[in-house]
Amino acid sequence: METTTATQKAALKGGEFLVRESRAEDIFTPDEWNEEQQMIAATCREFLEQEVFPNLERIDDMEPGLMPSLLEKAGELGILGISIPEEYGGFGKDFTTGMLTTEVTGAGHSFAVALAAHTGIGTLPILYYGNEEQKQKYVPKLSSGEWKGCYCLTEPGSGSDANSGKTKATLTEDGKHYIINGQKMWITNGGFADVFTVFAKIDDDENLSAFIVEKDYEGISLNPEEKKMGIKGSSTRQVFFNNCKVPVENLLSERQQGFKIALNILNLGRIKLAGAALGGCKEAISQSINYANEREQFGRSIAKYGAIKYKLAEQAIRTYVMETATYRCSQNVEDAIADLIANGMDKNKAILKGVEQYAAEAGLLKVFGSEVLDYVVDEGVQIFGGMGYSAEAPMDRAYRDARINRIFEGTNEINRMLIVDMMLKKAMRGELDLMGPAQKVAAELMSIPDFGDDDDAPFAAEKKLVANFKKAVLMVAGSAAQKLMMTLAKEQEILINLADMLIDVYASESILLRAEKLYNLKGEAAAANAMDIMKVYLYDAADRIHKSGKDGINAFQDGDEQRMMLMGLKRFTKTGPLNTKEIRRRIADRLIEANKYAF
């Protein structure tokens, strides 16, 4: 118990990455998977290679019974129950191992969507919020794949504003059933689910309640499958409830707790989406490298050309950084969960509380992960050239399937605004000191810049740069909060500028810490890839942070204050010269030689 608490003391609390320095030895990196975790990953990979990849056309054609049968096969191998406690038929593995499973299966196109919906939003509301009787009845069958789960929240009139749903539940006179009436849309797994978690308002309640609804209850009907741009093999239906009778014992948690359930499950879904996007990225990069090595133009393979090397390297740089940030946060969540359990909290409550603590980071990773995947598949199409546009080659499906991720689990625009909103609210509740550090930065702007000798210790320059990135965010956010006060929430463009800065700060610090940890543990040669990736990422992030900060400052400041802040921003994002062409070529050559994503 003491070690858990010690770990937690060293770890950052949610949002603290902006105001505290992390130590390299305190973060988890994917270079540290143990043998058991590697075996679980290998099982998932094998399943995709044997059952999913050979059947992608059949899956996309929605061959009747195929997707449910794949979920059942995954259940037999234990893939559906990795994070489910042993008493409910699962393996009870920790949060980070669950993320690894999500990553590997994330390469599975429509199957990955069905799997994530089943194991996430289809199962977790019951596991985390159900009473013992509900858990005993439903979770083992969901864990084995005998029953499939789905989640009914979105309605035609309520998407991002989920609590405005119109679906109603009314208690019968004898008090034994709720009668549900309403319509849900975009329900993943809706066409074959056995168990629906349905959100509805009881009478004139202000907030949603949640119900466990079985498909055999009378009054449920489904529209035909939606025709979609991508993830064509994922079942997506509208679900109608017409006087659907649900036993009172199927109310999940307490009345009006539905909105809270939805938010907490979304927090989990957001970080998991980053993990799934990571799996998609690695697969698409490997396919890009294979094709670049095989395709010959002007008498040599296109992998030998600088323009292609740039693309392969940049795909890998963004993916490696995203992987690093995702597992850094996953381990923070895991440590927080362990700490809460050690202090006497029930495990399921601890998991939700642990994830909730890092809700800002989860939103940040969801945005970052989905946009990295979009970049990777877009450049994948370009590397394939004309074949990239052909449905005969793999990039067509990868490109179309990736696009939904910027809409899933809350649009990226909503998530960007939530990241800033959650951090400001933490500050207002006294859980995160943003004003102290912001005032220090404001004072620093008035003082003479420190042009002291650069420390030539390893990573000293990069650490100074990342510390300055944080100052840039604190300066812009502090000034915006002070000047705009209550109207800041309405200034969506400025919030998006701040969110983009925060994403780059978190990503930059994560890759710096991974490179430093590898260097300290295994030496410079073993850390070569990480160090190359870190240098290029930080160099480019400086320009992006400068642009976002400048746009933000110009939107709310003027006069001397504006000039002073713009000068400060320039100082905080100043980098030395770097030959990124040579570094990218080095990265690309390693990939080309391995003929796959090899980091």
N, C-alpha and C positions, 0 to 999 in steps of 0.2 A: 504493500500500500504506500509506503514512504517513497519508493522509487517512482511510482505513478505520479504522486504529487510533485516530486522534484522535476519530473519530465514536464509536467504541466506548467511549473513555474518558469522553466526555460522557454517553453513554447509561447507563441504570441496568441493573445486572445483575438477574437474576430475584429477586424478593422485596424488592429494595432500595427500592421505592417507599415502603415504610413508614418507612424510616429516613433517606432522603436526599431532598433537594428537587430536582425536575426543573426545567430551564429551558425556557421556552416555545419558544425557538428550536430546541431539541433534539428536539421531538416532530414526528412527521408527522401531518398532518391531511388529510381527504378533500377539502379545498379546493385541494390541490396536485396533483391528477391531471394527468399530461401528456397530450398529444394521442393518443399511441398507446394509452395505457390507456383513454382515453375511447372510442376506436374499438372496442377489445375489448369494453368494457361495452355499447356500442351494438349490436354483433353479437349478444351474448348476449340482450339485450333484444328485438331483432328476432326472434330464434329463438323466444322465448317467445310473442311476439305472433302469429307466423305459424303455428307448429307445435304449441304447447302449449295456450295459452288457448282457442283455438277447439275443442279436442278433450278438454277436461277430463272430460266425461261418458264419452266412449269410453275414456279412460285409466282412470277409476274402475271402469268395467264390465269392465276387463281384457280388452279385445278382443285375441284371439290375435295375436301378432306386432307389436302396435303399439308397445309400450315398447322392444323391441329395435331396431325400425326408427327410432325417435326418437333413440336413442343413436347409431345408425349415422350419421344425418343430422348430429347434433352433432359426431361424429367427422370427417365430411367438411369441416365448417367450422373444424375445429381446436380446438373447445371442450373436447374431452377431453384435449388435449395441451398446454394452456397452460404447465403447470409441468414437463412432461417434457423432458429434454435433447434437443437437436436430433439427436444421433446415434441416438436411439431413436424418431425420427419426430415429436417434439414441437416446441414453440416455445422452451423453455428460459427462460421468463420468471421473474422473481423472486417471492419469497414474497408480497409485498404485492399484486402484480398477480393472483396466483392467488386471493388473498382477495377481490379485487374481482369476479372471475368467479363465485366462490362466492356472494357477496352478490346479484348480479343474478339468477343462476339460482335462488337461494333462494326467489324468489317463485313457483316453478313447481310447487308442491304435490307430488304423488306423483312427478312427473318429477324434481323437485329431489332427492328421496330416492334414486331410482335412479342419478341422475348422481353424487351425492356418494359413494354406496357404490362405484360403479364407479371413479371417479377417485381416491378416497381409499383406503379399506380394501381395495378390489379390485385396485388396481394398485401402491400404494406399498410394501407389504411386499416385492414382487419387485424393484421399482426400487431400494429402499434396502438390502435385505439379500441380494438374489440375487447369484450370481457372474456373470461376464461372459457365459457361455454361456446361463444362464437369462434374463438381461436381454435378450440378442439374440433369443432365441426368443419370449419372451412380450410384452415391453413395447411394441414397435412395433404389434403387432396389438391390444393393449389401447388404445393411444393413438389408433389409427384407428377403433376401434369394431368392427372385424371380429370380435374376441373380446370377450366381456363378463366382468367379474370379480366375484367375491364372496368373502366372508370368513367362515369357519366356526369360531367361538370358543365361543359360548354353548351350554350343554347344559341339559336339564331340571333337573339338580341343581346347576348352577354358573352363576350369573348375575354378580352383583357380585364373587363369589369365583371369578374365572376360572381360577385355577391349580388348582382342585380338580376339574377335568374328568376324566371317566372314559374318554374315547376312548383306545384303545391302538394302538400300532404295534409290530410285531415283525419283525425281520429274517429273511428266508428263509435256509435252510441254505446255499444257493449264494451268499448275500451280495449278490444282484442287486436284490432288491425289499424294500420294507417292506409288510407286510400290515396294513391299518388296519381296526379294528372299533370302531363307536361310533355315537352319535346326536347331531346338532346341531339347534338350533332357532332360530327367529326369523332365518333367513338371508335377508337382503335381496338381491334379484336371483337368489335360489336357483332360481327356475323357468326361467330362460333363460341362466344363466351357463355359460360355456365353461371357465373357469378358477377353481378353488376354492383359496383359501389355508386349509389345514386344520391345526388345532392338536390335537396328540395327545401322549401320554406314551409314550416308547419303553421297553418292558419296565416295570421298577419305578422309573423315574426320578422324582425329586422334582419337576422342572420340565417344562413342556411343550416340545415341539419343534414346528417348523412345516414343512409340506409343500406343494408345488405339485401339485395334483391336477386332471387334465383330466376333463371330463364323460364322455368316451368310455371311461375306464378301467372295467373290469368291477367289479361289486359296489356301485355307487352307485344308490340309489333315493330318490325324493322323495315326501313326503306331499302331499295336495292343498293348494292355496293357503289360508292362514289367513284367516278372516273377522275384520276389524279395525274398531275404532271410527273410525279416520281413515286417512289415506294408503292408501286402498283400492286405488289403482292401482299401488301398489308391490308387487312380487312378494315374498312372505314365506313360506318353506317350511321344513318340517323336512327334514333330509338324513340319510340312513342310509348307513353304510359297513359292508358285510358282506363280509369277506375281500377288501377292495379292494386290488388290487396296484399299488403306486406304485414306479417305478424309484428306486433309491438316489440317483441324481443329482438327484432332485427334492426332496431334503432342503434346506430353505431356511436359510441360514446354518449354524450349528453345532448339534449336539445340545444340548438343554436351553436353547437361546436363545429358544424360542418365547414364553415369558412376557415377556421383555424386548422382543421385537418387538411383542407385543400392547400393552404399556404405552406404548411410544413412538408407535405408530400411533394409540393413543387420545389421547395428548397433542395430536397434530396434529388429530385428529377433533374435539376439544373446541373449539379456537379456530375451526376451520372451521364448527362448528355455530353459533357466535355470528354468524359472517358470513352464513350462510344464514338465520338467524332475522331478521337485519337486513333482508334482501330481502323476507321475508314481512311484516314490520312496515310497510315503506314502501308495499307494494301494498295492504295492508288499510287503512292510513290514507287513501290516495288514494280508495279505494272508499267509506270512511266520509264523506269530505268531499263527494264527488260526490253521495252520497245525501242528505246534510244540506242541500246547496244545492238539490236538486230537490224534496224532500219538503215539502209545505206543510201546516201545521196552524194553526188559528185565524187564517187569512188571511195568513200569512207563512211564509217558508221556515224550517225548524227550525234552520238554521245561525245564525239571528239570536238564538236564545235562550241565555241565560247557562249553563244546565245542559249544553247541547250543546257550547258553546264550551269549557267546562271539560274535557270529555272529549276533544275534538279536540286541545286544547293539551297535555293530559297525555300523550296517545298520542305526540305529536311530541316532547315534552320527553324522555321516557324513551328514545325511539328515537334521538334525536340524541346523547344522552349515551352510549348503548350503542355507537353508531357510532364516536364519538370514542375511547372506551376500546379498542375492538376494533382500530382502525387504529394507535393509539399502540403497542399491544403487537405488532401485526404488523410494524411497522417496527423495533421493538427486536429482534425475532427475526431480521429480515432483516439488520440491522447486525451481530448476533452471528455469523450465518452468514458474512457477508463477511469479518469479522475472523478467523474460524477458517480460512477458505480462504486468506486472505492470509498466515497463519502456517503454511501448508503442509498443512492437513488436506484429505483427499479430500472432494469436494463433497457427496456423499450423506451421509457421516458428519457433515459440518459442519451439514447441514440438521437431522439428528436431534438433534445436540448443541445446536444453537441453540434448537430447540423445547423440548428437555428443560430447558434453563436457565430457561425461562419457563413451566414446567409448572404452577406455582401460579396464575399469571395466566391460563393457558389454562382451568384448572378454574373459576376465578372468572368468566371471561367466558362460559363455557358456562352456568353457573347464571344469571347476569345476563341474558344474551341470551334464553334460553328463557323466563324469567319475564316479561321485557318483552314478548315476543311473545304470551304468554298474556294479559297485561293488554290489549294492543292489540286482539286479536281478540275478547276478552270485551266490551270497550267497543264494538267494532264491531257486535256482535250487538245491543247495547243501543241504539245510534244508529239502526240499521235497525228497531228495534221489532219488531212482529209479523213483518215481512218478514225480520228477522234469523233467525227460527226456521224460515223456509221454505227447503226445499231448492232452490227456484227462484232464490233470491238467493245472492250469493257468500259471505256470512259463515258459512253453515252448514258449508261445506267448510273454510274458513279456521280456524274454531273447532275442528273435529274433528281436522284435520291438525296443528294446533299442539301438541296435547296430548302427543304422543309425545316431544317434544324434552326434556321434563323427565326422561325415562327413558333415552333414547338416550345413548350415550357415557358410561355410568356415571350412575346416578340423581343428582339434585341433592343428595340427602342425603349420598351417598357423596362426591360432589365437594366439598361444604362441609367435610366432615371431612378430606379430602385436602389442601385449601388450607392449613389450619392445620398439619396434620401435616408437609407438605412444607417449610413455612417454619421450623417448629421444628427439623426435621432438618437443614436448611441451617445453622441457628444452631449446632447441636451439632457439625456438621462444620467449623465455623469459616469457612463461606462467607458468612455473613450475621451481622452484629453486632446482635443484638436485645437482649442483656442490658445493654450499655453505655447505649443510649438509654432502656431501661426503668428502669434505676437512676436516670438523670437525672430522669425524670418522677417517680419516687418521692420524690426529694429535693425536687423542685419543690412537691410536695404539702405538705411540711413548712414551706415558706417562705411569706412574705406574698405574695398575688397581685399581679401587676403590673397596676396600673390606669392605666398611662401614657397620655399623649395618643395618640389613634388617628392613625396616619399617614394623611393624606388623598390620598396618591399613588394612581393607578389600581390597582385590585386589591389594595391593601394589606390591607383588612379581610378580603377573601375568602382571601388567602394565610394570614393569621393564623388564620382559622377552620379551614382545611384542616390547618394545622400542629397545631392543637388536636385535630382529629379523630384524627390519628395518635397524639397523646399519650394520648387516651382508649383506643385499642386497645392501646398499649404498656403502659399502666397495668393494664388488665384481664388481658391475656395474661401479662404478667410476674408479676403476683400469683398468677394461676391456676397457672402453671408452678411457681412457688416453693412454693405451699401444697399442691398436689395431686400434684406430681412425676409419678411413673410411672402414677398412676391417672387422670391427665388424659385419656389416650387412651380411657378407658372412659366419660368424662362427655360423652356425645354432645350433650346439650342445650347445654352450655357451649361446646363446639367450634362448634356451629351459631351461637350468639350471636356468637362471635368472627369466624366466616366472614362473617356478615351485616355486621358492622362493617367488615371488610376490603373487602368488595365496595363499600360506600358510600364508603370512603376512596379507593379506586382510581378509581371513577367520578367522584367530586367533584373530585379533582385533575386528572383527564383533561379535564373540561369547562372547568375554570378555565384550564388551559394553552392549550386551543384558543381560548377567548375572548381571552386575552391575546395570543396569537400573531396572530390576525386584527386585533386592535386596533392592535398595533405595526406590522403590515405594511400594513394598508389603511385604518386610521382607524376612528373610533367608528361612523360610519354603516354601514360594511360589517360591523362586528362586532355590530350591534344584536341580531340574532336570537340569536347565541351568548351575548351578555351577559345577555339576558332569561332564556334557558334556564338559564344557570349560576346566576343569582340564585335562581330558584325551586327548582332542584335542591338547592343547598347548604342553603337554608332548611329544606326537608323532610328532607334527609339528617341534619341536626342532631338532629331529633326521633327519627328511626329509630335513629341511633347511640346516643342517650341511652337509649332503651328497651332495645335489645339489651345495652348495657353494664350497665344496672341489673339486668336479669334475670340476667346472668352473675355480677355481684358478689354479688347476694342468694343465689345458688346455692352459694357456697363461702366467703363471709366472714360474720363477725358482730362485734358489739361495736364498739369504737372504730375498729378498722381498716375495718370496713364503712362506718361513718359518714363517715370521712375520705375514703374512695374515692368514695362517692356525692356528696360535696360537690365533689371534684375533677372528677368526671364532669359535674356540672352546669356547672361553670366551663368545661370543655372543649367543651361543646356549646351554649354561650350565643350567641344571635343577636339582632341588633337587629330592630326592627319592619320588616315588608315587606308591601306591599299586593299579595299574590299574585294576587288577583282581577283587578286591572287589568293585570298583566303577562300573565296567561294569556289575557285577552281580546285583548290586542295580538297575541300569538302566533297565536291562533285566527283573528283577522281576516286576517292575512297568508296563512294556509293557505286560508281561505275565498275570498279574492280570487284566489289562484292556481288554485283548484279542484283541488288535488292536494298531495301531500307535497312541499313546495317548498324544504326546507332542505338 
